[in-house]
Amino acid sequence: MRRRALVLGLPGAVAMAAALPRGVRARSAPTPIRLGQSAPLTGPLARIGSECRDAARAVFADCNAQGGIDGRPIELVTLDDEDRAERTAVNVKLLASQHQVVGLFGFVGAGAHRAGARGAADEGLPYIAAFSGSQELRSGLLPGVFNLRAGHVDEVDYIARHTRQVGIRRVSLVAEYNSQGWELRDALLAAFESRGDSVASISSVDHEGSAYSLPGAVFSVLAGQPQAILLGADHVASARFVDAVRAAGFTGLFYTLSTVGGSALMERLGPQAAGVSVTQVVPFPWTTASSLGRHFQGFCQRHRLEPSFAGMEAYLAAQLVIDALRRARESTPQSLAAALEALPPRDFGGFVGAFYAKSRRTAAQVDLTVFSRTGKFVK
């Protein structure tokens, strides 16, 4: 009899809860502050996408454990885009309409360069810390873009300075025939010509590095007799090109960018990966020489994460987003964008991080690593 009375009383209890003032209900179940992310969680880039997501979520979890933002937890909603830009565009609409996010954070892969930012502009959402070096995100033409990492132009310029220092004068470029490939071409030409050098050759491959595009690319590159080749295509195409050009007799060096030369490329290359030089735009994740390195190592141990460059970048970006959310007057896209705009640089103890659109707030921070025979990045 008593059980029946309790069951019968439930509808009334629900009605009473619904009738409570909004402030009372909010205290019992705070509404989360949602950020949206589109990243490859399946496919060849799934490892990088997962590393970015997991590191950011762990940073937000630490913040939530300390009370969140005025009692409200931060929630990162991540949708899989399979490294397809067209899927990224769909995910942006879903994140805005269904999940009601206040900002888009940490996009990874093909959609990070353009589709994500354009979708964010259409939805009136800030576009924060994309894992992209695209110049379009740094042109000031797209509203609400907040970059953390150095751009492709910075990375290419670093490579040009390094090759000159080690006596390499003839460098070729292999990229895809698209906006990103054109950016790399222009950046490489400008970097070399400003130093009185010239680019040996420039060639393109298709997105998959198909048998149709590879022979022409290999022939064109080798005709320039380069001492080194800059890989700027998708990691699948870049790996296939390396195999093909090595088979054709090339014995020189390979350089690549942070967005290309991650674990996915190295795994595809296998033994061929040894000696590939890769630019990096965040501090070395496996060092304990700096306070940032020690904090990151402890963070990874605490959350059972494997240290990685992608994880380090997400770790830094997520902390800056928390700083902005704490400064924002309201949890709205407009307030968050204003807080991001006014957010001062932060010294992490070995890395000074700041968001920027067109005008950089801190000097570009680029370093060079080499993939070793033991399967690790070394400085």
C-alpha positions, -999 to 999 in steps of 0.1 A, spaced: 0 0 0 28 23 9 46 15 -24 15 24 -44 12 57 -26 48 65 -35 43 57 -72 11 77 -73 29 106 -58 55 108 -85 36 128 -111 28 154 -85 64 156 -75 74 161 -111 49 189 -115 61 206 -83 97 204 -96 87 220 -129 69 247 -110 100 257 -90 117 290 -99 144 287 -125 171 297 -100 161 269 -76 163 243 -103 196 255 -116 212 251 -82 201 214 -80 212 206 -116 235 233 -131 232 236 -168 265 227 -185 284 252 -206 288 233 -239 316 236 -264 314 217 -297 341 198 -315 342 181 -349 371 157 -353 380 123 -369 372 96 -343 372 69 -370 395 63 -399 433 70 -403 433 102 -382 412 87 -354 442 86 -330 450 123 -334 413 132 -331 409 111 -299 441 125 -284 428 161 -288 394 152 -275 406 133 -245 432 158 -234 407 187 -236 380 167 -217 405 159 -190 414 196 -186 377 205 -184 372 176 -159 398 191 -136 380 225 -138 347 209 -131 361 191 -100 369 226 -86 334 239 -92 334 246 -129 325 281 -141 304 297 -113 291 262 -104 284 252 -140 304 223 -155 321 226 -189 310 199 -214 328 191 -247 305 176 -273 326 158 -300 311 146 -332 330 123 -356 336 138 -391 357 109 -404 383 135 -417 357 147 -443 352 184 -447 316 179 -459 308 160 -427 324 188 -407 300 213 -422 270 191 -411 285 186 -376 287 224 -371 250 227 -378 242 199 -354 264 213 -327 247 247 -330 211 236 -333 208 204 -313 236 208 -287 233 246 -283 271 251 -279 286 285 -271 317 280 -292 335 256 -315 368 242 -301 397 222 -313 386 211 -348 409 185 -363 415 172 -399 403 182 -433 374 203 -420 395 223 -396 411 244 -423 380 260 -439 346 242 -434 346 246 -397 355 283 -397 330 291 -424 303 271 -406 311 289 -373 307 323 -391 273 312 -404 262 302 -370 276 332 -351 299 310 -330 336 317 -320 360 292 -337 387 284 -312 421 267 -315 416 247 -347 444 223 -354 452 240 -386 479 263 -400 457 276 -428 464 312 -438 427 318 -444 422 315 -406 448 341 -401 437 366 -428 412 384 -407 385 378 -433 365 353 -412 349 366 -380 353 350 -346 384 330 -354 409 325 -325 441 307 -333 467 294 -309 492 276 -330 517 291 -355 506 290 -391 519 271 -421 538 302 -433 557 302 -400 565 265 -403 577 268 -439 598 298 -430 614 278 -402 622 249 -426 637 274 -451 660 288 -424 670 253 -412 678 240 -447 700 270 -453 719 265 -421 727 229 -429 737 237 -465 707 225 -484 699 248 -513 675 228 -535 642 219 -519 611 206 -537 574 207 -526 548 181 -530 512 192 -520 476 187 -531 462 210 -558 439 229 -535 439 261 -513 462 246 -487 486 234 -514 487 268 -529 494 284 -495 524 261 -491 536 269 -526 534 306 -520 550 304 -486 579 282 -498 586 305 -527 586 336 -505 608 320 -478 634 308 -503 635 338 -526 638 362 -496 671 344 -488 683 344 -524 676 308 -530 651 291 -554 627 262 -551 639 232 -571 604 220 -582 568 220 -572 544 192 -579 510 181 -568 493 148 -560 456 140 -554 441 135 -520 448 97 -519 481 98 -538 466 76 -564 485 56 -591 472 82 -615 489 112 -599 520 97 -584 542 90 -615 539 125 -628 546 140 -593 577 118 -589 590 126 -623 584 164 -618 601 165 -584 632 144 -594 636 166 -625 645 195 -602 673 174 -585 663 184 -550 684 177 -519 653 176 -498 615 174 -503 588 191 -483 557 169 -479 526 191 -477 499 167 -489 475 146 -469 493 119 -448 481 91 -471 493 108 -502 525 119 -486 533 84 -475 526 69 -509 548 96 -525 577 88 -502 575 51 -512 573 60 -549 601 85 -549 624 63 -528 618 35 -553 627 59 -581 661 65 -565 658 96 -543 682 95 -513 677 130 -499 659 143 -468 622 148 -461 606 177 -442 570 180 -433 546 202 -413 530 195 -379 495 190 -395 510 163 -418 538 146 -400 519 131 -370 516 95 -359 493 86 -388 520 95 -414 548 77 -394 527 46 -390 520 45 -428 557 50 -436 570 23 -413 608 20 -416 608 49 -442 598 73 -414 632 72 -398 649 106 -404 618 126 -414 620 161 -400 587 175 -387 580 211 -375 561 214 -342 542 243 -328 539 233 -292 565 223 -266 580 188 -267 555 166 -247 581 142 -232 604 166 -215 606 174 -178 631 202 -184 604 229 -181 577 234 -155 551 231 -184 567 197 -193 565 185 -157 529 196 -153 519 180 -185 536 147 -176 518 147 -142 485 156 -159 488 127 -184 497 102 -156 467 114 -135 443 110 -164 460 79 -179 468 96 -212 497 90 -235 517 122 -240 516 135 -275 519 168 -295 482 168 -302 475 162 -265 498 190 -255 481 214 -279 447 206 -266 459 208 -230 472 244 -236 441 255 -256 416 241 -231 432 260 -203 430 293 -222 394 287 -230 387 282 -193 404 315 -186 381 332 -211 350 315 -197 358 328 -163 362 363 -177 330 362 -198 300 379 -182 275 354 -197 278 320 -212 268 331 -247 288 330 -280 290 368 -280 303 371 -244 328 342 -250 341 359 -281 346 392 -263 364 374 -235 387 356 -260 394 389 -277 405 405 -245 423 375 -230 460 383 -222 488 360 -230 495 333 -204 529 320 -194 527 283 -190 563 280 -179 581 272 -211 554 284 -235 536 317 -238 501 311 -252 476 335 -266 447 334 -290 449 356 -321 431 362 -354 451 383 -378 474 401 -354 496 378 -334 500 386 -297 531 365 -292 561 355 -314 555 324 -336 568 294 -317 581 267 -341 606 239 -334 619 210 -354 618 173 -345 631 142 -362 614 108 -362 640 82 -350 646 46 -359 632 37 -325 598 50 -335 599 82 -314 602 119 -320 635 134 -309 647 170 -307 
